[in-house]
Amino acid sequence: MSLQGIDHMLAELRASQAMAAGKSGAATAETPQVEFGDVLKATLDQVNAAQAASQDLQKRFELGEEGVNLQDVMVSLQKASLSFQTMVQARNKLVTAYQEIMNTQV
């Protein structure tokens, strides 16, 4: 994996972190309200896009297309798997928090 690929991946992670924190790319004096549902949908879309890109790259490798090597396919599969696992863990935390709130005595 090239240094450029690592920089790109770090930039994506920082953008996701800023999005999750409700911050935009540039610092502004007045930040707009970010809806939880919008952030969740955007994150799900990113996970879906990573999985679709990984499947497409895998299919292209299987068909023997030029310029597609095994290393890129494996990295793509691992990225998709990691993003999915992260999303599942976030879902589990949300379900646990919901159950805890529902079991709270009023």
N, CA, C and O atoms as a GROMACS GRO file, in nm:
protein
  424
    1MET      N    1   0.085  -0.117   0.000
    1MET     CA    2   0.000   0.000   0.000
    1MET      C    3   0.089   0.123   0.000
    1MET      O    4   0.186   0.130   0.075
    2SER      N    5   0.056   0.217  -0.082
    2SER     CA    6   0.139   0.336  -0.095
    2SER      C    7   0.111   0.435   0.017
    2SER      O    8   0.010   0.425   0.087
    3LEU      N    9   0.201   0.529   0.033
    3LEU     CA   10   0.186   0.634   0.133
    3LEU      C   11   0.066   0.721   0.100
    3LEU      O   12  -0.002   0.771   0.190
    4GLN      N   13   0.040   0.739  -0.028
    4GLN     CA   14  -0.076   0.818  -0.070
    4GLN      C   15  -0.206   0.750  -0.027
    4GLN      O   16  -0.299   0.818   0.016
    5GLY      N   17  -0.212   0.618  -0.038
    5GLY     CA   18  -0.330   0.545   0.006
    5GLY      C   19  -0.354   0.558   0.155
    5GLY      O   20  -0.469   0.570   0.199
    6ILE      N   21  -0.246   0.557   0.233
    6ILE     CA   22  -0.259   0.573   0.378
    6ILE      C   23  -0.307   0.713   0.411
    6ILE      O   24  -0.393   0.730   0.498
    7ASP      N   25  -0.253   0.814   0.343
    7ASP     CA   26  -0.297   0.952   0.366
    7ASP      C   27  -0.444   0.968   0.331
    7ASP      O   28  -0.518   1.037   0.402
    8HIS      N   29  -0.487   0.904   0.223
    8HIS     CA   30  -0.627   0.912   0.182
    8HIS      C   31  -0.716   0.846   0.287
    8HIS      O   32  -0.821   0.900   0.320
    9MET      N   33  -0.674   0.731   0.339
    9MET     CA   34  -0.753   0.661   0.440
    9MET      C   35  -0.760   0.744   0.568
    9MET      O   36  -0.866   0.751   0.631
   10LEU      N   37  -0.650   0.808   0.607
   10LEU     CA   38  -0.651   0.894   0.726
   10LEU      C   39  -0.742   1.014   0.706
   10LEU      O   40  -0.812   1.055   0.799
   11ALA      N   41  -0.742   1.070   0.585
   11ALA     CA   42  -0.831   1.182   0.556
   11ALA      C   43  -0.977   1.140   0.567
   11ALA      O   44  -1.060   1.215   0.618
   12GLU      N   45  -1.010   1.020   0.518
   12GLU     CA   46  -1.146   0.968   0.529
   12GLU      C   47  -1.186   0.948   0.675
   12GLU      O   48  -1.298   0.981   0.714
   13LEU      N   49  -1.094   0.894   0.755
   13LEU     CA   50  -1.124   0.873   0.896
   13LEU      C   51  -1.145   1.005   0.969
   13LEU      O   52  -1.234   1.016   1.053
   14ARG      N   53  -1.063   1.104   0.938
   14ARG     CA   54  -1.079   1.236   1.002
   14ARG      C   55  -1.211   1.301   0.961
   14ARG      O   56  -1.277   1.364   1.043
   15ALA      N   57  -1.248   1.285   0.834
   15ALA     CA   58  -1.376   1.341   0.787
   15ALA      C   59  -1.492   1.272   0.856
   15ALA      O   60  -1.589   1.338   0.894
   16SER      N   61  -1.485   1.141   0.873
   16SER     CA   62  -1.590   1.068   0.943
   16SER      C   63  -1.597   1.109   1.089
   16SER      O   64  -1.705   1.122   1.146
   17GLN      N   65  -1.481   1.130   1.150
   17GLN     CA   66  -1.477   1.172   1.289
   17GLN      C   67  -1.539   1.310   1.305
   17GLN      O   68  -1.616   1.333   1.398
   18ALA      N   69  -1.507   1.401   1.214
   18ALA     CA   70  -1.563   1.536   1.220
   18ALA      C   71  -1.713   1.531   1.197
   18ALA      O   72  -1.788   1.604   1.261
   19MET      N   73  -1.757   1.445   1.107
   19MET     CA   74  -1.900   1.432   1.078
   19MET      C   75  -1.973   1.376   1.199
   19MET      O   76  -2.083   1.421   1.232
   20ALA      N   77  -1.914   1.278   1.265
   20ALA     CA   78  -1.976   1.219   1.384
   20ALA      C   79  -1.982   1.318   1.498
   20ALA      O   80  -2.074   1.316   1.579
   21ALA      N   81  -1.882   1.406   1.505
   21ALA     CA   82  -1.880   1.506   1.610
   21ALA      C   83  -1.969   1.626   1.578
   21ALA      O   84  -1.988   1.715   1.661
   22GLY      N   85  -2.023   1.628   1.457
   22GLY     CA   86  -2.111   1.737   1.418
   22GLY      C   87  -2.038   1.860   1.372
   22GLY      O   88  -2.092   1.970   1.375
   23LYS      N   89  -1.914   1.843   1.329
   23LYS     CA   90  -1.834   1.956   1.282
   23LYS      C   91  -1.823   1.950   1.131
   23LYS      O   92  -1.826   1.842   1.072
   24SER      N   93  -1.810   2.065   1.069
   24SER     CA   94  -1.786   2.068   0.925
   24SER      C   95  -1.636   2.070   0.902
   24SER      O   96  -1.558   2.078   0.997
   25GLY      N   97  -1.594   2.062   0.775
   25GLY     CA   98  -1.453   2.062   0.742
   25GLY      C   99  -1.383   2.190   0.784
   25GLY      O  100  -1.269   2.186   0.828
   26ALA      N  101  -1.450   2.303   0.770
   26ALA     CA  102  -1.392   2.433   0.806
   26ALA      C  103  -1.458   2.482   0.935
   26ALA      O  104  -1.578   2.464   0.954
   27ALA      N  105  -1.380   2.542   1.020
   27ALA     CA  106  -1.434   2.593   1.145
   27ALA      C  107  -1.512   2.720   1.118
   27ALA      O  108  -1.461   2.812   1.054
   28THR      N  109  -1.634   2.725   1.168
   28THR     CA  110  -1.716   2.844   1.152
   28THR      C  111  -1.764   2.888   1.290
   28THR      O  112  -1.764   2.810   1.384
   29ALA      N  113  -1.803   3.016   1.300
   29ALA     CA  114  -1.850   3.068   1.426
   29ALA      C  115  -1.984   3.008   1.464
   29ALA      O  116  -2.011   2.982   1.581
   30GLU      N  117  -2.069   2.986   1.364
   30GLU     CA  118  -2.202   2.932   1.389
   30GLU      C  119  -2.214   2.796   1.320
   30GLU      O  120  -2.212   2.788   1.198
   31THR      N  121  -2.227   2.692   1.400
   31THR     CA  122  -2.238   2.559   1.341
   31THR      C  123  -2.384   2.518   1.335
   31THR      O  124  -2.458   2.538   1.432
   32PRO      N  125  -2.428   2.462   1.223
   32PRO     CA  126  -2.568   2.421   1.213
   32PRO      C  127  -2.593   2.294   1.294
   32PRO      O  128  -2.501   2.217   1.320
   33GLN      N  129  -2.717   2.274   1.334
   33GLN     CA  130  -2.753   2.155   1.408
   33GLN      C  131  -2.747   2.034   1.315
   33GLN      O  132  -2.789   2.041   1.200
   34VAL      N  133  -2.693   1.925   1.365
   34VAL     CA  134  -2.682   1.803   1.287
   34VAL      C  135  -2.778   1.701   1.348
   34VAL      O  136  -2.774   1.673   1.468
   35GLU      N  137  -2.863   1.647   1.264
   35GLU     CA  138  -2.959   1.548   1.309
   35GLU      C  139  -2.891   1.411   1.322
   35GLU      O  140  -2.811   1.372   1.237
   36PHE      N  141  -2.924   1.340   1.427
   36PHE     CA  142  -2.867   1.207   1.450
   36PHE      C  143  -2.902   1.113   1.336
   36PHE      O  144  -2.817   1.037   1.289
   37GLY      N  145  -3.026   1.117   1.291
   37GLY     CA  146  -3.070   1.030   1.182
   37GLY      C  147  -2.993   1.054   1.054
   37GLY      O  148  -2.963   0.960   0.981
   38ASP      N  149  -2.961   1.181   1.026
   38ASP     CA  150  -2.885   1.214   0.906
   38ASP      C  151  -2.743   1.158   0.913
   38ASP      O  152  -2.691   1.105   0.814
   39VAL      N  153  -2.681   1.171   1.029
   39VAL     CA  154  -2.545   1.118   1.047
   39VAL      C  155  -2.546   0.966   1.036
   39VAL      O  156  -2.458   0.907   0.974
   40LEU      N  157  -2.646   0.904   1.097
   40LEU     CA  158  -2.657   0.758   1.091
   40LEU      C  159  -2.677   0.710   0.948
   40LEU      O  160  -2.615   0.613   0.906
   41LYS      N  161  -2.765   0.778   0.874
   41LYS     CA  162  -2.790   0.740   0.734
   41LYS      C  163  -2.665   0.759   0.649
   41LYS      O  164  -2.633   0.674   0.566
   42ALA      N  165  -2.593   0.868   0.670
   42ALA     CA  166  -2.470   0.893   0.594
   42ALA      C  167  -2.366   0.786   0.624
   42ALA      O  168  -2.295   0.741   0.534
   43THR      N  169  -2.357   0.747   0.749
   43THR     CA  170  -2.261   0.643   0.787
   43THR      C  171  -2.299   0.508   0.727
   43THR      O  172  -2.213   0.434   0.679
   44LEU      N  173  -2.428   0.476   0.730
   44LEU     CA  174  -2.474   0.352   0.666
   44LEU      C  175  -2.447   0.353   0.516
   44LEU      O  176  -2.410   0.251   0.458
   45ASP      N  177  -2.466   0.468   0.454
   45ASP     CA  178  -2.438   0.480   0.311
   45ASP      C  179  -2.289   0.460   0.283
   45ASP      O  180  -2.253   0.398   0.182
   46GLN      N  181  -2.203   0.510   0.370
   46GLN     CA  182  -2.059   0.491   0.352
   46GLN      C  183  -2.021   0.344   0.366
   46GLN      O  184  -1.937   0.294   0.291
   47VAL      N  185  -2.081   0.275   0.462
   47VAL     CA  186  -2.054   0.132   0.480
   47VAL      C  187  -2.101   0.056   0.358
   47VAL      O  188  -2.031  -0.033   0.308
   48ASN      N  189  -2.219   0.088   0.310
   48ASN     CA  190  -2.273   0.022   0.191
   48ASN      C  191  -2.185   0.048   0.069
   48ASN      O  192  -2.161  -0.043  -0.010
   49ALA      N  193  -2.138   0.171   0.053
   49ALA     CA  194  -2.052   0.204  -0.061
   49ALA      C  195  -1.919   0.128  -0.053
   49ALA      O  196  -1.868   0.081  -0.155
   50ALA      N  197  -1.864   0.115   0.067
   50ALA     CA  198  -1.739   0.039   0.083
   50ALA      C  199  -1.759  -0.107   0.048
   50ALA      O  200  -1.672  -0.167  -0.016
   51GLN      N  201  -1.871  -0.164   0.087
   51GLN     CA  202  -1.898  -0.303   0.055
   51GLN      C  203  -1.921  -0.322  -0.095
   51GLN      O  204  -1.874  -0.420  -0.154
   52ALA      N  205  -1.994  -0.229  -0.156
   52ALA     CA  206  -2.020  -0.239  -0.300
   52ALA      C  207  -1.891  -0.225  -0.380
   52ALA      O  208  -1.869  -0.298  -0.477
   53ALA      N  209  -1.806  -0.131  -0.340
   53ALA     CA  210  -1.678  -0.112  -0.410
   53ALA      C  211  -1.590  -0.235  -0.393
   53ALA      O  212  -1.520  -0.275  -0.487
   54SER      N  213  -1.592  -0.294  -0.275
   54SER     CA  214  -1.513  -0.413  -0.250
   54SER      C  215  -1.561  -0.530  -0.336
   54SER      O  216  -1.480  -0.602  -0.394
   55GLN      N  217  -1.692  -0.548  -0.344
   55GLN     CA  218  -1.747  -0.656  -0.427
   55GLN      C  219  -1.716  -0.634  -0.574
   55GLN      O  220  -1.685  -0.729  -0.647
   56ASP      N  221  -1.723  -0.508  -0.619
   56ASP     CA  222  -1.691  -0.477  -0.759
   56ASP      C  223  -1.545  -0.506  -0.789
   56ASP      O  224  -1.514  -0.565  -0.893
   57LEU      N  225  -1.456  -0.466  -0.701
   57LEU     CA  226  -1.313  -0.492  -0.720
   57LEU      C  227  -1.284  -0.641  -0.718
   57LEU      O  228  -1.201  -0.689  -0.796
   58GLN      N  229  -1.351  -0.714  -0.631
   58GLN     CA  230  -1.333  -0.859  -0.624
   58GLN      C  231  -1.379  -0.925  -0.754
   58GLN      O  232  -1.312  -1.014  -0.807
   59LYS      N  233  -1.493  -0.881  -0.805
   59LYS     CA  234  -1.544  -0.937  -0.930
   59LYS      C  235  -1.451  -0.907  -1.046
   59LYS      O  236  -1.427  -0.992  -1.132
   60ARG      N  237  -1.398  -0.784  -1.050
   60ARG     CA  238  -1.304  -0.747  -1.157
   60ARG      C  239  -1.178  -0.830  -1.149
   60ARG      O  240  -1.122  -0.868  -1.253
   61PHE      N  241  -1.130  -0.860  -1.027
   61PHE     CA  242  -1.012  -0.944  -1.011
   61PHE      C  243  -1.040  -1.086  -1.059
   61PHE      O  244  -0.957  -1.146  -1.127
   62GLU      N  245  -1.156  -1.137  -1.023
   62GLU     CA  246  -1.193  -1.273  -1.064
   62GLU      C  247  -1.203  -1.286  -1.216
   62GLU      O  248  -1.173  -1.391  -1.272
   63LEU      N  249  -1.246  -1.178  -1.281
   63LEU     CA  250  -1.256  -1.179  -1.427
   63LEU      C  251  -1.122  -1.156  -1.495
   63LEU      O  252  -1.111  -1.170  -1.617
   64GLY      N  253  -1.020  -1.122  -1.417
   64GLY     CA  254  -0.885  -1.106  -1.470
   64GLY      C  255  -0.861  -0.975  -1.541
   64GLY      O  256  -0.780  -0.969  -1.634
   65GLU      N  257  -0.930  -0.870  -1.499
   65GLU     CA  258  -0.911  -0.739  -1.562
   65GLU      C  259  -0.771  -0.686  -1.532
   65GLU      O  260  -0.712  -0.715  -1.428
   66GLU      N  261  -0.719  -0.609  -1.626
   66GLU     CA  262  -0.587  -0.547  -1.610
   66GLU      C  263  -0.592  -0.440  -1.502
   66GLU      O  264  -0.692  -0.372  -1.486
   67GLY      N  265  -0.484  -0.427  -1.428
   67GLY     CA  266  -0.471  -0.321  -1.329
   67GLY      C  267  -0.534  -0.353  -1.194
   67GLY      O  268  -0.530  -0.269  -1.104
   68VAL      N  269  -0.591  -0.471  -1.179
   68VAL     CA  270  -0.651  -0.509  -1.051
   68VAL      C  271  -0.563  -0.618  -0.991
   68VAL      O  272  -0.552  -0.728  -1.045
   69ASN      N  273  -0.501  -0.586  -0.877
   69ASN     CA  274  -0.414  -0.686  -0.816
   69ASN      C  275  -0.474  -0.737  -0.685
   69ASN      O  276  -0.564  -0.675  -0.628
   70LEU      N  277  -0.423  -0.846  -0.639
   70LEU     CA  278  -0.476  -0.913  -0.520
   70LEU      C  279  -0.464  -0.827  -0.395
   70LEU      O  280  -0.552  -0.830  -0.310
   71GLN      N  281  -0.356  -0.751  -0.383
   71GLN     CA  282  -0.336  -0.668  -0.265
   71GLN      C  283  -0.448  -0.564  -0.251
   71GLN      O  284  -0.501  -0.544  -0.142
   72ASP      N  285  -0.484  -0.500  -0.362
   72ASP     CA  286  -0.591  -0.401  -0.358
   72ASP      C  287  -0.724  -0.465  -0.321
   72ASP      O  288  -0.803  -0.408  -0.246
   73VAL      N  289  -0.748  -0.585  -0.374
   73VAL     CA  290  -0.872  -0.656  -0.343
   73VAL      C  291  -0.879  -0.690  -0.195
   73VAL      O  292  -0.982  -0.669  -0.131
   74MET      N  293  -0.770  -0.740  -0.140
   74MET     CA  294  -0.769  -0.779   0.001
   74MET      C  295  -0.783  -0.658   0.093
   74MET      O  296  -0.853  -0.665   0.194
   75VAL      N  297  -0.717  -0.549   0.059
   75VAL     CA  298  -0.730  -0.427   0.141
   75VAL      C  299  -0.873  -0.376   0.135
   75VAL      O  300  -0.929  -0.335   0.237
   76SER      N  301  -0.932  -0.379   0.018
   76SER     CA  302  -1.070  -0.334   0.001
   76SER      C  303  -1.166  -0.422   0.081
   76SER      O  304  -1.259  -0.371   0.145
   77LEU      N  305  -1.145  -0.552   0.078
   77LEU     CA  306  -1.230  -0.644   0.156
   77LEU      C  307  -1.215  -0.618   0.306
   77LEU      O  308  -1.315  -0.621   0.379
   78GLN      N  309  -1.093  -0.594   0.352
   78GLN     CA  310  -1.071  -0.568   0.494
   78GLN      C  311  -1.134  -0.435   0.538
   78GLN      O  312  -1.189  -0.426   0.647
   79LYS      N  313  -1.126  -0.333   0.452
   79LYS     CA  314  -1.188  -0.205   0.483
   79LYS      C  315  -1.340  -0.221   0.496
   79LYS      O  316  -1.401  -0.168   0.589
   80ALA      N  317  -1.399  -0.295   0.402
   80ALA     CA  318  -1.543  -0.317   0.406
   80ALA      C  319  -1.582  -0.396   0.530
   80ALA      O  320  -1.681  -0.365   0.596
   81SER      N  321  -1.503  -0.497   0.563
   81SER     CA  322  -1.531  -0.578   0.681
   81SER      C  323  -1.518  -0.496   0.809
   81SER      O  324  -1.602  -0.507   0.898
   82LEU      N  325  -1.415  -0.416   0.818
   82LEU     CA  326  -1.393  -0.335   0.937
   82LEU      C  327  -1.504  -0.230   0.954
   82LEU      O  328  -1.552  -0.208   1.065
   83SER      N  329  -1.544  -0.168   0.844
   83SER     CA  330  -1.650  -0.068   0.854
   83SER      C  331  -1.782  -0.133   0.896
   83SER      O  332  -1.858  -0.075   0.972
   84PHE      N  333  -1.809  -0.254   0.846
   84PHE     CA  334  -1.930  -0.325   0.884
   84PHE      C  335  -1.926  -0.365   1.032
   84PHE      O  336  -2.024  -0.348   1.104
   85GLN      N  337  -1.813  -0.417   1.076
   85GLN     CA  338  -1.800  -0.456   1.216
   85GLN      C  339  -1.814  -0.336   1.309
   85GLN      O  340  -1.875  -0.347   1.416
   86THR      N  341  -1.760  -0.223   1.269
   86THR     CA  342  -1.773  -0.101   1.349
   86THR      C  343  -1.918  -0.059   1.359
   86THR      O  344  -1.965  -0.019   1.465
   87MET      N  345  -1.989  -0.068   1.245
   87MET     CA  346  -2.130  -0.032   1.244
   87MET      C  347  -2.212  -0.126   1.332
   87MET      O  348  -2.304  -0.082   1.401
   88VAL      N  349  -2.181  -0.254   1.330
   88VAL     CA  350  -2.252  -0.351   1.415
   88VAL      C  351  -2.228  -0.320   1.562
   88VAL      O  352  -2.321  -0.326   1.643
   89GLN      N  353  -2.105  -0.286   1.598
   89GLN     CA  354  -2.075  -0.253   1.738
   89GLN      C  355  -2.148  -0.126   1.781
   89GLN      O  356  -2.196  -0.117   1.894
   90ALA      N  357  -2.155  -0.027   1.691
   90ALA     CA  358  -2.229   0.096   1.723
   90ALA      C  359  -2.377   0.064   1.742
   90ALA      O  360  -2.442   0.118   1.832
   91ARG      N  361  -2.431  -0.023   1.657
   91ARG     CA  362  -2.571  -0.064   1.670
   91ARG      C  363  -2.593  -0.133   1.804
   91ARG      O  364  -2.693  -0.108   1.871
   92ASN      N  365  -2.501  -0.221   1.842
   92ASN     CA  366  -2.514  -0.292   1.970
   92ASN      C  367  -2.514  -0.194   2.088
   92ASN      O  368  -2.590  -0.211   2.183
   93LYS      N  369  -2.429  -0.093   2.080
   93LYS     CA  370  -2.425   0.008   2.187
   93LYS      C  371  -2.556   0.086   2.192
   93LYS      O  372  -2.606   0.115   2.300
   94LEU      N  373  -2.610   0.120   2.075
   94LEU     CA  374  -2.737   0.193   2.072
   94LEU      C  375  -2.851   0.109   2.129
   94LEU      O  376  -2.934   0.160   2.204
   95VAL      N  377  -2.855  -0.019   2.095
   95VAL     CA  378  -2.959  -0.108   2.148
   95VAL      C  379  -2.946  -0.120   2.299
   95VAL      O  380  -3.046  -0.115   2.370
   96THR      N  381  -2.824  -0.134   2.349
   96THR     CA  382  -2.802  -0.143   2.493
   96THR      C  383  -2.847  -0.015   2.562
   96THR      O  384  -2.913  -0.020   2.666
   97ALA      N  385  -2.812   0.099   2.506
   97ALA     CA  386  -2.853   0.227   2.565
   97ALA      C  387  -3.006   0.240   2.564
   97ALA      O  388  -3.064   0.287   2.661
   98TYR      N  389  -3.069   0.200   2.455
   98TYR     CA  390  -3.215   0.206   2.446
   98TYR      C  391  -3.279   0.116   2.552
   98TYR      O  392  -3.374   0.158   2.619
   99GLN      N  393  -3.228  -0.005   2.567
   99GLN     CA  394  -3.283  -0.097   2.667
   99GLN      C  395  -3.264  -0.042   2.808
   99GLN      O  396  -3.352  -0.057   2.893
  100GLU      N  397  -3.151   0.020   2.832
  100GLU     CA  398  -3.126   0.078   2.964
  100GLU      C  399  -3.223   0.192   2.993
  100GLU      O  400  -3.273   0.205   3.105
  101ILE      N  401  -3.248   0.273   2.892
  101ILE     CA  402  -3.343   0.385   2.911
  101ILE      C  403  -3.484   0.331   2.933
  101ILE      O  404  -3.558   0.383   3.017
  102MET      N  405  -3.522   0.228   2.859
  102MET     CA  406  -3.656   0.172   2.874
  102MET      C  407  -3.676   0.104   3.009
  102MET      O  408  -3.788   0.098   3.059
  103ASN      N  409  -3.569   0.053   3.068
  103ASN     CA  410  -3.580  -0.014   3.198
  103ASN      C  411  -3.566   0.083   3.315
  103ASN      O  412  -3.577   0.041   3.430
  104THR      N  413  -3.542   0.210   3.287
  104THR     CA  414  -3.528   0.309   3.393
  104THR      C  415  -3.664   0.336   3.457
  104THR      O  416  -3.763   0.358   3.387
  105GLN      N  417  -3.667   0.335   3.591
  105GLN     CA  418  -3.791   0.365   3.664
  105GLN      C  419  -3.816   0.514   3.658
  105GLN      O  420  -3.725   0.595   3.678
  106VAL      N  421  -3.940   0.549   3.630
  106VAL     CA  422  -3.976   0.691   3.623
  106VAL      C  423  -4.042   0.734   3.750
  106VAL      O  424  -4.080   0.850   3.764
   0.00000   0.00000   0.00000
